[in-house]
Amino acid sequence: MSAVKSGVRRLLGRAGFDIVRSTDSRGGVDDFIPFEATIRAAQAAGLSVGDYIDEIMNGTPGTTQSTIEELRALDVFTADPKTVLEVGPGSGRYLEKTLKECSPGRYEIYETAQPWANYLVDTFGVVSQPTAGSSLAPTPDGSVDLVQAHKVFNTVTFLCASRYFFEMARVTRPGGRIVFDVMTETCLGPATVRTWATQGGTGHDSYPAAMPRRTCVDLFETLDCSLEASFLAQMGVASTEVLVFRKKP
Ligand SMILES: C[S@@+](CC[C@H](N)C(=O)[O-])C[C@H]1O[C@@H](n2cnc3c(N)ncnc32)[C@H](O)[C@@H]1O
């Protein structure tokens, strides 16, 4: 790693981007990776912001792309989503790669970190919706083909995540997909809990947050959404589990 890269990493402090701090304790990424400094540092490193976060801040090159490739193999993008909605896109590292896989006419984001939301609107032409709590109220029922959230529900409280789940199911059209990752029991064997406890850093209020897999599967089933697939994705010192649901046609 170059001196610039290691210096930036030292400056940024903690072990991973997934450890975030927010003035409202909801995981606002803007406090942890200030907008302008991050953009400048990515440019100085000659990387896109997303790749910069993977490689320099998290020290895990390719993690975002590997989730995208898993989703591609599951035909999430070849289903040709016309409308995509993403909760908590942050710097847009998944958004950018999603837009390389498909060409939705409309891409809505719900993001509490305003500087990053503005940047995503300017850079990718997405629609930033008013974001408050866990509401997707501006988005009509059954209007979205692909609803996604990455590395969000392991940084917010149980109530915030659960309330978003109901909303995500509501806005998804019949036949549409819902994709998000959570730190389930699959990711929390005894050895991994030990790793988190000893090497997981200081965390913050709600990070890292666990969410039972069964809770998600059973809840979404009551909302007419069936689990299609799941896989692990690297997160912090261990992993989250990405769940892929399909709303019944
Ligand atoms: C750990 S970051 C992940 C960002 C991005 N998805 C990624 O993987 O790089 C969590 C993101 O969720 C956003 N966030 C936190 N609370 C939120 C809420 N209630 N609604 C929408 N976004 C929220 C934060 O501002 C931040 O951008």
The ligand as an SDF file (V2000), in Angstrom:
LIG
                    3D

 27 29  0  0  0  0  0  0  0  0999 V2000
  -22.7080    1.9150    6.5900 C   0  0  0  0  0  0  0  0  0  0  0  0
  -23.4150    3.0570    5.4870 S   0  0  0  0  0  0  0  0  0  0  0  0
  -23.5710    2.0940    3.9910 C   0  0  0  0  0  0  0  0  0  0  0  0
  -23.5760    2.9570    2.7720 C   0  0  0  0  0  0  0  0  0  0  0  0
  -23.6050    2.1960    1.4440 C   0  0  0  0  0  0  0  0  0  0  0  0
  -24.8170    1.4250    1.2720 N   0  0  0  0  0  0  0  0  0  0  0  0
  -22.3860    1.3230    1.3090 C   0  0  0  0  0  0  0  0  0  0  0  0
  -22.4880    0.1030    1.5010 O   0  0  0  0  0  0  0  0  0  0  0  0
  -21.3290    1.8520    1.0260 O   0  0  0  0  0  0  0  0  0  0  0  0
  -25.1190    3.2060    6.0090 C   0  0  0  0  0  0  0  0  0  0  0  0
  -25.8650    4.2330    5.2020 C   0  0  0  0  0  0  0  0  0  0  0  0
  -27.2200    4.3110    5.6090 O   0  0  0  0  0  0  0  0  0  0  0  0
  -27.5910    5.6850    5.7560 C   0  0  0  0  0  0  0  0  0  0  0  0
  -28.6950    5.7420    6.7100 N   0  0  0  0  0  0  0  0  0  0  0  0
  -28.6520    5.6690    8.0570 C   0  0  0  0  0  0  0  0  0  0  0  0
  -29.8980    5.7320    8.5840 N   0  0  0  0  0  0  0  0  0  0  0  0
  -30.7420    5.8130    7.5350 C   0  0  0  0  0  0  0  0  0  0  0  0
  -32.1710    5.8900    7.4090 C   0  0  0  0  0  0  0  0  0  0  0  0
  -32.9420    5.8910    8.4710 N   0  0  0  0  0  0  0  0  0  0  0  0
  -32.6840    5.9650    6.1710 N   0  0  0  0  0  0  0  0  0  0  0  0
  -31.8900    5.9740    5.0690 C   0  0  0  0  0  0  0  0  0  0  0  0
  -30.5410    5.9170    5.1280 N   0  0  0  0  0  0  0  0  0  0  0  0
  -29.9770    5.8370    6.3410 C   0  0  0  0  0  0  0  0  0  0  0  0
  -26.3120    6.3450    6.2120 C   0  0  0  0  0  0  0  0  0  0  0  0
  -26.2980    7.7280    6.0080 O   0  0  0  0  0  0  0  0  0  0  0  0
  -25.3000    5.6270    5.3430 C   0  0  0  0  0  0  0  0  0  0  0  0
  -25.2000    6.2000    4.0710 O   0  0  0  0  0  0  0  0  0  0  0  0
  1  2  1  0
  2  3  1  0
  2 10  1  0
  3  4  1  0
  4  5  1  0
  5  6  1  0
  5  7  1  0
  7  8  2  0
  7  9  1  0
 10 11  1  0
 11 12  1  0
 11 26  1  0
 12 13  1  0
 13 14  1  0
 13 24  1  0
 14 15  1  0
 14 23  1  0
 15 16  2  0
 16 17  1  0
 17 18  1  0
 17 23  2  0
 18 19  1  0
 18 20  2  0
 20 21  1  0
 21 22  2  0
 22 23  1  0
 24 25  1  0
 24 26  1  0
 26 27  1  0
M  CHG  2   2   1   9  -1
M  END
$$$$
